[in-house]
Amino acid sequence: MPLTTSSHPVDLSGKNAIVTGASRGIGAAVSVALAQAGARVVLVGRVKETLEEVARGLPNDPVVVVADLGDPEAPRAIFEQAKDVVGTIDVLVNNAGGGDAAGPANTLTAGQADALWALNLRGPVLLGGLVAADMAANGGGSVVSISSGLSLQGMAGVSLYSAVKGGLEAANRSLAVEWGAAGVRFNVVSPGITRTTLGSWIADDEQVQRKYLEKVPLDRIGEPEDVAAAVLFLSSPASAYVTGQALAVDGGWGTTAPSPFPAA
């Protein structure tokens, strides 16, 4: 049964959606949520076998596109392949991200920085622009990008990652203005630590997780489905008057300061 709100059913029947980084974690959960709401999903990722595994569980004749969004030619290739197969694109979810540029800034290399920027910022902006122009010619659509709570929070060892995610949110605001009059909406979902491969350094370590949860009012690690539900809302008519926004899905982590008082 499609998810409903008080005034809008989340029904994407007849719509086509692209999801990058769709082979696991948040991307796979988003693909499931969109497909269950009726969309035909184009799953994009680097490994054909894992994409096909996700696709086998989806309705509505899903499509697999193998591409590395960090490649400078990938945004146009993804867009053109998706168009060739499904036609009109109604939803784009820029989920592909990550990278290995972690550690003190003096230990990082230019190559790490370039790879992180290409995957997490250049790719989503270029693909978003191509898709938005097509959406504008077909009556509008929705672009949702996955950012991170670290775009607004300082943490040692993640300066480059925080920078590119902050840049993604800044670009989102400008793109929302750029395409709003044509009916194309741009929004961001900013997860906290989520039970994925990227979040395993906290989610899989009981001691580290306990320390992290001291700052999470809802007192649990996020699940990919938590993020997928927010993406589904922003992809659907239920959010028709929402654009240029960043929605935190972090259990309250980003708005909670550590207490200066000793634990009771």
C-alpha positions as CSV (number, residue, x, y, z in Angstrom):
1,M,0.0,0.0,0.0
2,P,1.5,3.4,-1.0
3,L,2.5,5.7,1.9
4,T,-0.1,8.4,2.6
5,T,-0.1,11.7,4.3
6,S,-3.2,13.6,5.5
7,S,-3.7,15.3,2.1
8,H,-1.6,13.5,-0.6
9,P,-1.1,9.8,-1.5
10,V,2.5,9.1,-2.3
11,D,1.8,7.6,-5.7
12,L,4.5,7.7,-8.3
13,S,2.7,5.4,-10.8
14,G,3.8,6.1,-14.3
15,K,6.9,8.1,-13.2
16,N,10.5,7.3,-13.9
17,A,13.3,7.8,-11.4
18,I,17.1,7.6,-11.5
19,V,18.9,6.6,-8.3
20,T,22.7,6.8,-8.2
21,G,24.6,4.6,-5.8
22,A,21.7,2.2,-5.9
23,S,23.4,-1.1,-5.3
24,R,23.3,-1.0,-1.4
25,G,22.5,0.9,1.7
26,I,20.5,4.1,1.3
27,G,20.5,3.9,-2.5
28,A,19.0,0.4,-2.4
29,A,16.4,1.4,0.2
30,V,15.4,4.5,-1.9
31,S,15.1,2.4,-5.0
32,V,12.7,0.0,-3.1
33,A,10.6,2.9,-1.7
34,L,10.2,4.6,-5.1
35,A,9.4,1.4,-6.9
36,Q,6.8,0.4,-4.3
37,A,5.2,3.8,-4.8
38,G,4.8,3.0,-8.4
39,A,7.9,4.4,-10.1
40,R,10.1,2.7,-12.7
41,V,13.6,3.0,-11.3
42,V,16.9,3.3,-13.2
43,L,19.5,1.9,-10.8
44,V,23.0,3.4,-11.3
45,G,26.2,2.1,-9.8
46,R,29.6,0.7,-10.5
47,V,29.0,-3.0,-10.1
48,K,26.5,-4.7,-12.5
49,E,25.9,-7.8,-10.3
50,T,24.9,-5.9,-7.2
51,L,22.6,-3.6,-9.1
52,E,20.9,-6.5,-10.8
53,E,20.5,-8.1,-7.3
54,V,18.5,-5.0,-6.2
55,A,16.6,-4.8,-9.4
56,R,15.4,-8.4,-9.1
57,G,13.4,-7.4,-6.1
58,L,11.7,-4.4,-7.7
59,P,8.4,-4.1,-9.6
60,N,7.8,-1.9,-12.7
61,D,10.6,-3.2,-15.0
62,P,13.7,-1.6,-13.4
63,V,16.7,-0.6,-15.5
64,V,20.4,-1.1,-14.6
65,V,23.0,1.4,-15.8
66,V,26.7,0.7,-14.9
67,A,28.6,4.0,-14.4
68,D,31.1,5.6,-12.0
69,L,29.7,9.1,-11.2
70,G,33.3,10.3,-10.5
71,D,34.1,9.9,-14.2
72,P,33.8,13.3,-15.9
73,E,31.8,11.7,-18.8
74,A,29.4,9.8,-16.5
75,P,26.7,12.4,-15.9
76,R,25.9,12.7,-19.6
77,A,26.2,9.0,-20.2
78,I,23.8,8.2,-17.3
79,F,21.3,10.8,-18.5
80,E,21.4,9.6,-22.1
81,Q,21.1,5.9,-21.3
82,A,18.2,6.5,-18.9
83,K,16.4,8.7,-21.5
84,D,17.0,6.1,-24.2
85,V,15.3,3.4,-22.2
86,V,12.6,5.1,-20.1
87,G,12.0,8.4,-21.8
88,T,10.9,11.2,-19.5
89,I,12.7,11.5,-16.1
90,D,10.5,12.6,-13.3
91,V,12.8,12.0,-10.3
92,L,16.5,12.0,-9.8
93,V,18.1,10.9,-6.5
94,N,21.8,11.8,-6.3
95,N,22.9,9.3,-3.7
96,A,26.3,8.1,-4.9
97,G,29.0,9.4,-2.6
98,G,31.7,8.5,-0.1
99,G,35.4,8.3,-0.7
100,D,38.6,7.7,1.3
101,A,39.8,11.2,1.9
102,A,39.7,11.0,5.7
103,G,42.3,12.0,8.2
104,P,44.1,15.2,9.2
105,A,44.3,17.7,6.4
106,N,48.1,17.6,6.3
107,T,48.0,13.9,5.4
108,L,45.6,14.2,2.4
109,T,46.7,14.3,-1.2
110,A,45.5,16.3,-4.2
111,G,44.4,13.0,-5.8
112,Q,42.2,12.2,-2.9
113,A,40.7,15.6,-2.9
114,D,40.0,15.5,-6.6
115,A,38.3,12.1,-6.4
116,L,36.1,13.2,-3.5
117,W,35.1,16.4,-5.3
118,A,34.3,14.6,-8.5
119,L,32.1,12.0,-6.9
120,N,30.3,14.0,-4.2
121,L,29.9,17.4,-5.9
122,R,30.8,17.6,-9.5
123,G,28.8,14.5,-10.5
124,P,25.6,15.4,-8.7
125,V,25.6,19.0,-9.9
126,L,26.2,18.1,-13.6
127,L,23.8,15.2,-13.6
128,G,21.2,17.4,-11.8
129,G,21.6,20.1,-14.4
130,L,21.1,17.8,-17.3
131,V,18.1,16.1,-15.8
132,A,16.6,19.5,-14.7
133,A,16.7,20.8,-18.2
134,D,14.9,17.8,-19.5
135,M,12.4,17.9,-16.6
136,A,11.7,21.6,-17.4
137,A,10.9,20.7,-21.0
138,N,8.4,18.1,-19.7
139,G,6.5,20.0,-17.0
140,G,8.8,19.7,-14.0
141,G,10.2,17.1,-11.6
142,S,12.1,16.6,-8.4
143,V,15.8,16.2,-7.7
144,V,16.9,15.0,-4.3
145,S,20.5,14.8,-3.2
146,I,21.9,12.9,-0.2
147,S,24.2,15.1,1.8
148,S,25.4,14.6,5.4
149,G,25.0,16.1,8.8
150,L,28.7,16.8,8.6
151,S,27.9,19.7,6.2
152,L,27.0,21.7,9.3
153,Q,29.0,20.1,12.1
154,G,32.7,20.3,12.6
155,M,34.5,17.0,13.2
156,A,38.2,16.3,13.1
157,G,39.4,14.2,10.2
158,V,36.6,14.9,7.7
159,S,37.4,18.4,6.4
160,L,37.2,17.5,2.7
161,Y,34.1,15.4,3.1
162,S,32.4,18.1,5.1
163,A,33.4,20.7,2.5
164,V,32.0,18.8,-0.5
165,K,28.7,18.0,1.3
166,G,28.4,21.7,2.3
167,G,29.1,22.6,-1.3
168,L,26.3,20.2,-2.4
169,E,23.8,21.9,-0.1
170,A,24.9,25.3,-1.4
171,A,24.6,24.2,-5.0
172,N,21.1,22.8,-4.1
173,R,19.9,26.2,-3.1
174,S,21.1,27.8,-6.3
175,L,19.7,25.1,-8.5
176,A,16.3,25.4,-6.8
177,V,16.3,29.1,-7.8
178,E,17.7,28.3,-11.3
179,W,14.9,25.8,-12.1
180,G,12.0,26.7,-9.9
181,A,10.0,28.7,-12.4
182,A,10.1,25.6,-14.7
183,G,8.5,23.4,-12.0
184,V,11.8,21.6,-11.1
185,R,12.4,21.2,-7.4
186,F,15.8,20.6,-5.7
187,N,16.1,19.4,-2.2
188,V,18.6,17.7,0.0
189,V,18.4,15.0,2.7
190,S,21.1,15.1,5.3
191,P,21.4,11.8,7.2
192,G,23.1,11.3,10.5
193,I,25.0,8.0,11.1
194,T,23.0,5.4,9.3
195,R,23.4,1.6,9.3
196,T,25.3,1.3,6.1
197,T,28.9,0.5,5.0
198,L,29.8,4.1,5.3
199,G,28.4,4.3,8.9
200,S,29.8,1.0,10.1
201,W,32.7,2.7,12.0
202,I,30.0,3.8,14.5
203,A,27.1,1.4,14.0
204,D,29.3,-1.7,14.4
205,D,31.3,-0.6,17.4
206,E,29.2,-0.7,20.6
207,Q,31.4,1.7,22.6
208,V,31.7,4.3,19.8
209,Q,27.9,3.9,19.1
210,R,27.1,4.6,22.8
211,K,29.2,7.8,22.7
212,Y,27.5,8.9,19.5
213,L,24.0,8.3,20.8
214,E,24.6,10.6,23.8
215,K,23.9,13.4,21.3
216,V,20.9,11.7,19.5
217,P,17.6,12.4,21.3
218,L,15.9,9.5,19.5
219,D,18.6,7.2,20.9
220,R,19.2,5.0,17.9
221,I,21.2,4.7,14.8
222,G,19.4,5.6,11.6
223,E,18.3,2.9,9.1
224,P,18.4,3.3,5.3
225,E,14.6,3.1,5.3
226,D,14.5,6.3,7.5
227,V,16.3,8.2,4.8
228,A,14.3,6.5,2.0
229,A,11.0,7.7,3.5
230,A,12.3,11.3,3.5
231,V,13.4,11.0,-0.1
232,L,10.1,9.5,-1.1
233,F,8.3,12.5,0.4
234,L,10.6,15.0,-1.4
235,S,10.1,13.1,-4.7
236,S,6.4,13.1,-4.6
237,P,3.5,15.6,-4.9
238,A,3.2,15.6,-1.1
239,S,6.2,18.1,-1.2
240,A,5.0,20.2,-4.1
241,Y,5.7,23.5,-2.4
242,V,9.1,22.5,-1.0
243,T,12.3,23.4,-2.7
244,G,15.8,24.6,-1.9
245,Q,15.7,22.8,1.5
246,A,17.9,20.5,3.5
247,L,16.0,18.0,5.6
248,A,18.0,16.4,8.4
249,V,17.2,12.7,9.1
250,D,19.5,12.3,12.0
251,G,17.4,11.6,15.1
252,G,18.1,15.1,16.3
253,W,21.9,14.8,16.3
254,G,22.5,18.0,14.5
255,T,20.5,20.2,16.9
256,T,21.8,18.7,20.1
257,A,24.7,20.2,22.1
258,P,26.6,18.0,24.6
259,S,25.6,18.8,28.1
260,P,28.2,20.5,30.3
261,F,26.8,18.8,33.4
262,P,27.9,15.5,34.8
263,A,25.6,12.5,34.0
264,A,23.1,11.9,36.8
